Amino acid sequence: MTTTVTSGTASRTEGVGPLLRAWREQRRVSQLELALRAGSSARHISFVETGRSRPSEEMVLRLAEHLDVPVRERNALLLAAGYAPHYPETPLDDPALEVVREGIERLISGFEPYPALVVDARYDVVAANRGVMMLFDGMPESLLTPPLNAVRLTLHPQGLAPRIRNLREWRGHLLEQMRRQIALHRSEPLRALYEEVAAFPVPDTAGSAEEPAEPVAYFALPMVVEHEGRTLSFVSSISTFNTPMDVTVAELAVETLLPADPATAKYLQSWLS
């Protein structure tokens, strides 16, 4: 049976106990194990989950930390317990996040000539370097109208999908990644995006990429994509901020596409030089 963890207004009416229990069960942690981690007792955890005891604000945050609850959902737990949200959600264009904006711009620019972009929790593109825009070159304006969405641009039949030579494998990888994110964050906008892109048609010709002329020992699933008559291979690496104290920053992810073979690296260096 799937347990649904909700947030927002529904959280306030449901109460913090059922929400904490849902997160604990999702993480497959017993009441005793959680109690030992949080310096409490299994009896107290049981009382909190059944509503017989109201946890302190500190206890809610401590339990959420040991259950690895996302920052946005920690605020939802606090609201459900009758407390104010602990973590702000600052718009990325706010002056307070100027250091963050400048930092990610320097990071992805410094990664050139290799593609790098920053996305939020819904995979909307916050920033992208020239390497990424090179891959998106030639797509219809309707797909390139802000806000750009990385998953939609990748899997749309008029987007990058027709150029991806191992589309079935890469599509399966992206959809599985989204399913994990939905299970973690319980985000309705993300679920709606998943349903949209999962329904995109897959060409009958889509399949596994042909073996390269020279064998390559890939260390991760590559995305094999055609660009101006060249076959390029990339492996993806995703980074997030450590111990973020803001919802917006917590949901940012930096994705970099590393060349998976020497030919791709050489082509990119010559193309953007």
Order of alpha helices (4+ residues) and beta strands (2+ residues): alpha-alpha-alpha-alpha-alpha-alpha-alpha-beta-beta-alpha-alpha-alpha-alpha-alpha-beta-beta-alpha-beta-alpha
